Amino acid sequence: MVGPVGMWIRWFLARLNDRGLGRAGLFKWMPFGTLITNVLAACVMAALSTVKEVVNTKDCDTIVIGTQLGLLGCLSTVSTFVAEFNAMKESNHPWRAYVYAIITMCASFVLGILIYYVPVWATGYDTST
């Protein structure tokens, strides 16, 4: 039920691709729409995992898993990421593909870890159960 919302957000953010940053359009080669979409999905998924861990009820688990698989599964876009990586790799500047991949993966990983574990570290929730 929430999958189409994720696809709509992804489509909306895809407008940021090929624009670059600022008025000068710096880093126009970087697909910022896809980058923001994938990092956003990873961050929200980490936040929902924290909520699921803290609340720990069947209803919460159902809503969180449905949102993660439906909304965030459709929001994140591995196929577009791979297509953009491949296009950059086959361009005149193949190093850009690796910069894009490293930024996407590192930002998603670091922010996801921080979002998930900061509440655990701050409040002492036990995540081993």
Residue, then its C-alpha position, 0 to 999 in steps of 0.5 A: m500500500v505504501g510502495p507507490v508513495g516511495m516510487w513517487i518520492r523517488w521520481f520527484l527527487a530524480r529531478l535533482n539529477d544532472r543539475g549540480l550544486g548551486r547556481a554554478g552547477l558544481f559536480k553536475w556529473m553527480p546524480f544527487g537525486t539518486l544519491i539523496t534518495n538512497v541515503l534517505a532510505a537507509c537513514v529512515m530504515a535505520a530509524l525505523s529499526t530503532v523504533k522496532e527495537v524499542v517498542n517491540t510489539k507485534d503491531c509495531d513490527t508489522i507497521v515497521i516491516g511494511t514501511q521498510l519493505g514497501l515505502l523504503g524498498c520502492l524509494s531506494t533504487v539499486s537498479t538506477f544506482v547500478a545503471e548510473f555507476n555503469a554509465m559513469k564507468e564507461s564515460n571519459h571519467p571512470w573515476r567518477a563512478y567510484v567516487y559516486a559509489i563510495i559516497t553513496m555507500c559510506a554516507s548510507f552506512v555511517l548515517g545508518i549506524l549513527i541513527y540506529y546506535v546513538p539511541v542505544w548508546a544514549t539510553g542503554y537499550d539492549t539490542s542483543t535480544 
